[in-house]
Amino acid sequence: MLKTFSIGGIHPAENKLSANSAIQVLPIPQMVSIPISQHIGAPATPIVKKNDEVKVGQLIAKSSGFVSANIHSSVSGKVFKIDDVMDASGFRRKAIIIKVEGDEWMEDIDQSENLVKEISASKEEIVKKIAEAGIVGLGGATFPAHVKLSVPPGKTAEVLIINAVECEPYLTSDHRVMLEKGDEVMVGTQILMKSLDVNRAIIGIENNKPDAIAHLTKLAANYKGIEVCPLKTQYPQGGEKQLIAATIKREIPSGALPIEVGAVVQNVGSALAVYEAVQKNKPLFERVATITGKSLKNPSNYKFRIGTPVNDLINAAGGLPEDTAKIIGGGPMMGKALTSVEVPLTKGSSGLLLLASEDTARKDIKSCIRCGKCVSVCPMGLEPYLLMVCAEKKDYERLEKDAVMDCIECGSCSFTCPANRPLLDYIRLGKGKVGQIMRARK
C-alpha cells in the first residue's frame, strides 16, 4: 500500500498538460527587473548603482540578515536604474533593472555539462556556498536554504527529505527536472546530506509520476543512503508536515518546525541548485517553471533568467489565449492571480497558469450547511468553517486559540465546500492579523 499522510486531503483533477514537454531555454530578454526581495525574510541590500556594468552571476544585492538571501544578476549589461516595480501580488517593490548587453558570465562559473560527483567541500563550506549563492526553497515558500541547514543548538537532524511531490495540479517543472537532471539532483542530495551530517535521504514522489519514480530509483542504486519513496497521489502532500507524516510517520507539534522531529525538507529543484552552487560555483539566477492552461497553444516547461517579464514566457508558449480570464502565479490551489503580464519572474516562480472564464467564475455564496466537509479535508485538523466566522467577526483571540496559524493555506476547504463559501480568503485575512498581534506581543 502506498504511503500518504493520514489527516484530510483531496484529489483535484491533475491536469498535468505539460508533463511530456522537455525543458526549453527561454530567450534572454532585452531588460530584466530583479527584485531585491525574492525570499522569506529581510530584503537584500543593493551593492550596485545606476550605470554599473554587471556580468551573469555577479552579486548585485547582499543579504541583510541571517534570514535573507543574496541576489545575483541573471544577465550581463548595464544597470539602468534601481526603482520600484510591480510584484506578483500587485505591490510595488524595489528592484534592480538591468539593460541586457550580450551574455558574459562570471569567469569562475563552470558552464560545462560535465557531471561532478566527488564532493570536496566540507559541511561548513557547503552551507557557506549555499548562502553565497542565494539559494532558497524553490517549491514556492522561498525560505533561505542555508537557514534550514543551520541546525539549532540542542537539535539533531536524522533524515533529509527531498520534496519531489509536486502535488499542485498543472505544474510539472519538478517532474521534468527529475527526468532530465536526475544525476545532478542525486549529487545535490548527497551535498545536502553532508551539510546536515545525516546518512539517510528520502525522495518523496507521488505515483502520478511513474517515469520519475523509475528513473530516480535506478539512479539511487549508485548513491549511498538515498532512497526513493513512492507516495499515493493526495493533495497537499507537498506541505512539509504532510510529507514528513507520509514518509517517516512523524507528526510535527503545533507551531514547531520539522527539525523538532529530526527532519529537514528541501525541494528537488533546490537540490539541483545546490549541486550547481557547490560543484559548479553557479549562483541561483535561473530556474525551471511550467507555463500551462487548457487553452494555451503550447503548455511547456522553460528555464528562464530571474527578472524576465511574465509576458515573455506567455509569448514563448504561443501567446495569450483570447478566453484567458486570470493568470495565476503558481498552481490553482495556492497560487495568486497576477495584476500584470509585466511583473518579473522570480526565484519563487514555479509556474504560470492561464485560466479561462469558466474555470475562474465564483459561484454564489450560500449559508453554511454544517456538512463538515471542510473539517474532514483539512490536513491540519482545523475547523475552517469556524475560523472563517471568527475572521468575519474579527475575533482574533479565538482565532489564535483555535490555531489559525497552523493553517498552511492549501485551499482544500474552499475546494470542497458545497456552499461555495470563501473559507480560505477569510482565514488568510484572520491569520495575517493574528500574526501581526503575535509579533507585536514579542
C-alpha positions as CSV (number, residue, x, y, z in Angstrom):
1,M,0.0,0.0,0.0
2,L,1.4,3.4,-1.0
3,K,2.2,5.8,1.8
4,T,0.4,9.1,2.4
5,F,-0.5,11.4,5.3
6,S,-3.4,10.4,7.5
7,I,-5.4,13.6,8.1
8,G,-7.6,15.2,5.4
9,G,-6.5,15.8,1.9
10,I,-8.2,15.9,-1.5
11,H,-7.6,14.7,-5.1
12,P,-8.4,17.5,-7.6
13,A,-8.1,16.9,-11.3
14,E,-4.3,16.7,-12.0
15,N,-4.3,18.4,-15.5
16,K,-0.5,17.8,-15.9
17,L,-0.7,19.0,-19.5
18,S,3.0,19.8,-19.9
19,A,4.4,16.6,-18.3
20,N,5.8,15.4,-21.6
21,S,7.2,18.7,-22.6
22,A,11.0,18.7,-22.3
23,I,12.7,21.8,-20.6
24,Q,13.3,24.5,-23.1
25,V,15.5,27.6,-22.6
26,L,13.6,30.9,-22.7
27,P,15.4,33.6,-24.8
28,I,17.2,36.3,-22.7
29,P,15.0,39.5,-22.6
30,Q,16.3,43.0,-23.5
31,M,15.6,44.2,-20.0
32,V,15.3,42.4,-16.6
33,S,13.8,43.7,-13.3
34,I,15.4,41.8,-10.5
35,P,13.6,42.3,-7.1
36,I,15.8,42.6,-4.0
37,S,13.3,40.6,-2.0
38,Q,12.6,37.1,-3.5
39,H,12.6,35.2,-0.3
40,I,11.1,34.9,3.2
41,G,13.0,37.3,5.5
42,A,14.7,40.7,5.1
43,P,15.2,42.2,1.6
44,A,18.7,42.2,0.3
45,T,20.7,45.4,0.1
46,P,21.7,46.6,-3.4
47,I,25.5,46.9,-3.9
48,V,25.4,48.2,-7.4
49,K,24.3,51.6,-8.7
50,K,23.0,53.2,-12.0
51,N,25.3,52.7,-15.0
52,D,27.4,49.9,-13.3
53,E,28.3,47.1,-15.6
54,V,27.5,43.6,-14.4
55,K,28.0,40.0,-15.6
56,V,25.8,36.9,-15.3
57,G,26.2,35.5,-11.8
58,Q,27.6,38.7,-10.2
59,L,26.4,39.6,-6.7
60,I,24.2,42.7,-7.0
61,A,22.3,42.7,-3.7
62,K,23.7,41.3,-0.4
63,S,21.6,39.6,2.2
64,S,20.8,41.9,5.1
65,G,20.4,39.4,7.9
66,F,20.5,35.7,8.8
67,V,17.1,35.1,7.3
68,S,17.7,36.8,4.0
69,A,19.3,35.8,0.6
70,N,21.8,37.1,-1.8
71,I,20.6,38.3,-5.2
72,H,22.7,37.9,-8.4
73,S,22.5,39.3,-11.8
74,S,20.8,36.9,-14.3
75,V,22.2,38.8,-17.3
76,S,25.2,40.9,-18.4
77,G,24.8,44.5,-19.2
78,K,24.4,47.9,-17.5
79,V,22.3,48.8,-14.5
80,F,19.6,51.1,-16.0
81,K,18.2,52.1,-12.6
82,I,17.1,50.9,-9.2
83,D,13.4,51.6,-8.8
84,D,10.1,50.2,-7.5
85,V,8.3,47.7,-9.8
86,M,5.1,45.8,-9.5
87,D,5.4,42.4,-8.0
88,A,3.2,39.3,-8.4
89,S,1.0,40.4,-5.5
90,G,0.4,43.9,-7.0
91,F,2.6,45.7,-4.6
92,R,5.5,48.0,-5.7
93,R,8.9,46.6,-4.5
94,K,12.4,47.8,-5.1
95,A,14.2,46.1,-8.0
96,I,17.5,46.4,-9.9
97,I,16.7,47.0,-13.5
98,I,19.4,45.9,-16.0
99,K,19.6,46.6,-19.7
100,V,21.0,43.5,-21.4
101,E,24.2,43.6,-23.4
102,G,25.5,40.2,-24.6
103,D,25.7,37.2,-22.2
104,E,29.0,37.4,-20.4
105,W,29.3,35.1,-17.3
106,M,31.5,35.5,-14.2
107,E,34.7,33.7,-15.0
108,D,34.6,31.3,-12.0
109,I,31.3,29.7,-13.1
110,D,31.7,26.2,-14.7
111,Q,29.3,26.3,-17.7
112,S,30.1,22.7,-18.8
113,E,27.6,19.9,-18.7
114,N,30.1,17.5,-17.1
115,L,28.7,15.8,-14.0
116,V,30.9,16.4,-10.9
117,K,30.2,13.7,-8.4
118,E,33.1,14.0,-6.0
119,I,32.2,16.3,-3.1
120,S,35.4,18.0,-1.8
121,A,33.8,20.8,0.2
122,S,33.4,20.4,4.0
123,K,30.0,20.7,5.6
124,E,30.8,24.3,6.7
125,E,32.0,25.2,3.2
126,I,28.8,23.8,1.7
127,V,26.5,25.9,3.9
128,K,28.6,29.0,3.2
129,K,28.5,28.3,-0.6
130,I,24.7,27.8,-0.5
131,A,24.3,31.1,1.4
132,E,26.6,32.9,-1.0
133,A,24.7,31.5,-4.0
134,G,21.4,32.9,-2.7
135,I,19.6,29.5,-2.8
136,V,16.0,29.5,-1.4
137,G,13.3,26.9,-1.4
138,L,12.1,26.6,-5.0
139,G,8.8,24.9,-4.2
140,G,7.2,28.3,-3.6
141,A,7.9,29.1,0.0
142,T,11.4,30.6,-0.8
143,F,12.8,30.1,2.6
144,P,16.6,30.6,2.5
145,A,18.2,27.2,2.2
146,H,21.2,27.9,4.4
147,V,18.9,28.7,7.4
148,K,17.3,25.3,7.2
149,L,20.7,23.7,7.1
150,S,21.9,25.6,10.2
151,V,20.5,23.2,12.8
152,P,19.8,25.0,16.1
153,P,21.9,24.0,19.2
154,G,20.3,21.1,21.0
155,K,18.6,19.8,17.9
156,T,19.8,16.9,15.7
157,A,19.0,16.2,12.0
158,E,18.3,12.5,11.4
159,V,16.9,12.4,7.9
160,L,16.9,14.7,4.8
161,I,13.6,14.6,2.9
162,I,13.6,15.8,-0.7
163,N,10.2,17.2,-1.7
164,A,9.6,15.9,-5.3
165,V,5.9,15.6,-4.7
166,E,4.7,18.5,-7.0
167,C,1.1,18.0,-5.8
168,E,-0.3,21.2,-7.3
169,P,-2.5,20.5,-10.3
170,Y,-1.0,21.6,-13.7
171,L,2.6,22.1,-12.5
172,T,5.3,19.8,-14.0
173,S,8.6,21.6,-13.7
174,D,9.9,19.5,-10.8
175,H,8.8,16.4,-12.8
176,R,11.0,17.4,-15.8
177,V,13.9,18.3,-13.6
178,M,13.9,14.8,-12.2
179,L,13.8,13.2,-15.6
180,E,16.4,15.5,-17.2
181,K,18.7,16.3,-14.3
182,G,18.4,13.2,-12.2
183,D,22.1,12.7,-11.5
184,E,22.6,16.3,-10.6
185,V,19.7,16.0,-8.2
186,M,21.3,13.0,-6.6
187,V,24.6,14.7,-6.1
188,G,22.8,17.7,-4.8
189,T,21.0,15.5,-2.3
190,Q,24.3,14.0,-1.2
191,I,25.7,17.5,-0.7
192,L,22.7,18.4,1.5
193,M,23.2,15.1,3.5
194,K,26.9,16.0,4.1
195,S,25.9,19.5,5.2
196,L,23.5,18.1,7.8
197,D,25.8,15.1,8.7
198,V,23.0,12.6,8.1
199,N,23.3,9.2,6.4
200,R,19.7,8.9,5.1
201,A,17.8,10.8,2.5
202,I,14.3,10.1,1.2
203,I,13.0,11.5,-2.1
204,G,9.2,11.6,-1.9
205,I,7.4,11.3,-5.3
206,E,3.7,10.9,-5.9
207,N,2.7,7.9,-8.0
208,N,1.3,10.0,-10.8
209,K,4.9,10.4,-12.0
210,P,5.9,6.7,-12.5
211,D,8.6,7.6,-15.0
212,A,10.3,9.9,-12.5
213,I,10.0,7.2,-9.7
214,A,11.5,4.6,-12.0
215,H,14.3,6.9,-13.2
216,L,15.4,8.1,-9.8
217,T,15.1,4.6,-8.2
218,K,17.5,3.3,-10.8
219,L,19.9,6.2,-10.2
220,A,19.6,5.9,-6.4
221,A,21.3,2.5,-6.5
222,N,24.6,4.3,-7.2
223,Y,24.2,6.8,-4.4
224,K,24.6,5.6,-0.9
225,G,21.9,6.5,1.7
226,I,19.4,7.8,-0.8
227,E,16.0,6.1,-1.2
228,V,13.0,6.9,-3.4
229,C,9.6,6.7,-1.7
230,P,6.6,6.4,-4.0
231,L,3.6,8.2,-2.4
232,K,-0.2,8.0,-3.0
233,T,-1.3,11.0,-5.0
234,Q,-3.0,13.2,-2.4
235,Y,-3.1,17.0,-2.2
236,P,-1.5,18.8,-0.3
237,Q,1.2,16.2,0.2
238,G,3.9,18.7,-0.8
239,G,3.4,20.5,2.5
240,E,6.3,19.9,4.8
241,K,4.3,18.5,7.7
242,Q,2.2,16.3,5.3
243,L,5.3,15.0,3.6
244,I,7.1,14.2,6.8
245,A,4.0,12.3,8.1
246,A,3.8,10.4,4.8
247,T,7.5,9.4,4.6
248,I,8.6,8.8,8.2
249,K,5.3,8.8,10.1
250,R,6.3,11.6,12.5
251,E,3.9,14.4,13.5
252,I,5.2,17.9,14.0
253,P,3.7,19.6,17.1
254,S,1.7,22.8,16.6
255,G,3.9,25.8,16.0
256,A,7.1,23.6,15.7
257,L,9.5,23.2,12.8
258,P,10.5,19.9,11.1
259,I,13.8,19.8,13.0
260,E,11.8,19.0,16.1
261,V,11.2,15.5,14.7
262,G,14.7,15.2,13.3
263,A,13.8,16.1,9.7
264,V,15.0,18.7,7.2
265,V,13.0,19.2,4.0
266,Q,14.3,20.6,0.7
267,N,12.7,20.9,-2.7
268,V,14.0,18.8,-5.6
269,G,14.7,22.0,-7.6
270,S,16.7,23.3,-4.6
271,A,18.8,20.1,-4.6
272,L,19.7,20.9,-8.3
273,A,20.5,24.5,-7.4
274,V,22.7,23.2,-4.5
275,Y,24.6,20.9,-6.9
276,E,25.2,23.8,-9.3
277,A,26.3,26.2,-6.5
278,V,28.7,23.8,-4.8
279,Q,30.1,21.8,-7.7
280,K,29.8,24.5,-10.5
281,N,30.1,27.7,-8.5
282,K,26.9,28.9,-10.1
283,P,24.6,31.2,-8.0
284,L,20.8,30.9,-8.3
285,F,19.9,33.3,-11.2
286,E,17.8,31.0,-13.3
287,R,15.3,28.2,-12.7
288,V,12.6,26.0,-14.4
289,A,8.9,26.8,-14.4
290,T,5.8,25.5,-16.0
291,I,3.5,27.6,-18.3
292,T,0.2,25.9,-18.8
293,G,-3.5,26.1,-19.3
294,K,-6.2,24.3,-21.3
295,S,-6.4,26.9,-24.0
296,L,-2.7,27.6,-24.2
297,K,-1.2,26.6,-27.5
298,N,2.0,25.0,-26.2
299,P,1.9,24.1,-22.4
300,S,5.6,23.8,-21.7
301,N,8.5,23.9,-19.2
302,Y,11.0,26.6,-19.5
303,K,14.3,27.5,-17.9
304,F,14.3,31.3,-17.5
305,R,16.6,34.1,-16.2
306,I,15.3,35.7,-13.0
307,G,13.8,39.1,-13.7
308,T,12.3,38.1,-17.1
309,P,8.8,39.6,-17.7
310,V,5.9,37.2,-17.4
311,N,4.8,38.3,-20.9
312,D,8.0,36.7,-22.4
313,L,7.0,33.3,-21.0
314,I,3.5,33.7,-22.3
315,N,4.7,34.6,-25.8
316,A,7.1,31.7,-25.9
317,A,4.2,29.3,-25.2
318,G,2.1,30.6,-28.1
319,G,0.7,33.8,-26.8
320,L,-2.2,34.8,-24.5
321,P,-5.4,32.8,-25.4
322,E,-8.4,35.0,-26.1
323,D,-10.5,33.3,-23.4
324,T,-8.0,34.0,-20.6
325,A,-9.7,35.4,-17.6
326,K,-6.9,35.0,-15.0
327,I,-3.2,34.5,-15.0
328,I,-2.1,32.6,-11.8
329,G,1.4,32.7,-10.5
330,G,1.9,29.2,-9.2
331,G,-0.7,26.4,-9.2
332,P,-4.5,26.7,-9.0
333,M,-4.7,25.7,-5.3
334,M,-2.2,28.0,-3.7
335,G,-1.2,30.4,-6.5
336,K,-2.3,34.0,-6.7
337,A,-3.7,36.0,-9.6
338,L,-1.3,38.4,-11.3
339,T,-2.2,42.0,-11.8
340,S,0.0,42.5,-14.9
341,V,1.9,40.5,-17.5
342,E,4.9,42.8,-17.0
343,V,5.7,41.6,-13.5
344,P,9.1,39.9,-13.3
345,L,9.6,36.1,-12.8
346,T,11.5,35.4,-9.6
347,K,13.2,32.6,-7.6
348,G,9.7,31.6,-6.4
349,S,8.1,31.4,-9.8
350,S,7.3,27.7,-10.1
351,G,4.6,28.1,-12.7
352,L,2.2,30.2,-14.7
353,L,-1.4,29.1,-15.2
354,L,-3.7,30.7,-17.7
355,L,-7.3,30.1,-16.8
356,A,-10.4,30.6,-18.9
357,S,-13.5,32.4,-17.5
358,E,-15.5,29.1,-16.9
359,D,-12.7,28.0,-14.6
360,T,-12.5,31.2,-12.6
361,A,-16.0,32.4,-12.1
362,R,-17.0,32.4,-8.5
363,K,-20.4,30.8,-7.7
364,D,-23.0,32.4,-5.4
365,I,-22.1,32.1,-1.7
366,K,-24.6,30.3,0.3
367,S,-25.1,29.8,4.1
368,C,-23.0,27.1,5.7
369,I,-25.0,23.8,5.8
370,R,-22.9,22.3,8.6
371,C,-21.8,19.3,6.4
372,G,-18.4,19.2,7.9
373,K,-16.6,18.6,4.6
374,C,-14.1,21.4,5.2
375,V,-13.2,19.8,8.6
376,S,-12.7,16.3,7.0
377,V,-10.4,17.5,4.3
378,C,-8.2,19.9,6.4
379,P,-4.8,18.3,6.5
380,M,-4.0,20.2,9.7
381,G,-7.1,19.1,11.6
382,L,-8.6,22.5,11.9
383,E,-12.2,23.7,11.7
384,P,-12.2,26.0,8.6
385,Y,-15.9,26.9,8.9
386,L,-15.3,28.2,12.5
387,L,-12.1,30.1,11.6
388,M,-14.0,31.9,8.8
389,V,-16.7,33.0,11.2
390,C,-14.1,34.2,13.7
391,A,-12.3,36.1,11.0
392,E,-15.5,37.7,9.8
393,K,-16.3,38.8,13.3
394,K,-12.7,39.9,14.0
395,D,-12.4,37.6,17.0
396,Y,-8.7,37.4,16.8
397,E,-8.3,35.9,20.3
398,R,-10.5,33.0,19.3
399,L,-8.6,32.6,16.0
400,E,-5.3,32.3,17.9
401,K,-6.8,29.9,20.4
402,D,-8.1,27.7,17.6
403,A,-4.7,27.5,15.9
404,V,-5.3,29.6,12.8
405,M,-1.5,30.0,12.5
406,D,-1.3,26.2,11.8
407,C,-3.2,26.7,8.5
408,I,-1.0,26.0,5.5
409,E,-3.4,27.8,3.2
410,C,-3.7,24.8,0.9
411,G,-7.3,25.7,-0.1
412,S,-8.7,22.2,0.4
413,C,-11.6,23.6,2.5
414,S,-12.7,26.1,-0.2
415,F,-12.3,23.5,-2.9
416,T,-14.7,21.0,-1.2
417,C,-17.3,23.4,0.2
418,P,-20.7,22.8,-1.4
419,A,-21.9,26.2,-0.2
420,N,-19.2,28.0,-2.2
421,R,-18.0,29.8,0.9
422,P,-14.7,31.7,0.6
423,L,-13.2,30.0,3.6
424,L,-9.5,30.4,2.7
425,D,-10.0,34.1,1.8
426,Y,-11.2,34.9,5.3
427,I,-8.8,32.6,7.0
428,R,-5.9,34.3,5.3
429,L,-7.1,37.7,6.5
430,G,-7.5,36.4,10.0
431,K,-4.2,34.6,10.0
432,G,-2.4,37.8,8.8
433,K,-3.9,39.9,11.6
434,V,-3.2,37.2,14.3
435,G,0.4,37.0,13.0
436,Q,0.7,40.8,13.5
437,I,-0.7,40.6,17.0
438,M,1.7,37.8,18.0
439,R,4.7,39.6,16.6
440,A,3.8,42.8,18.4
441,R,3.5,40.9,21.6
442,K,7.0,39.6,21.3
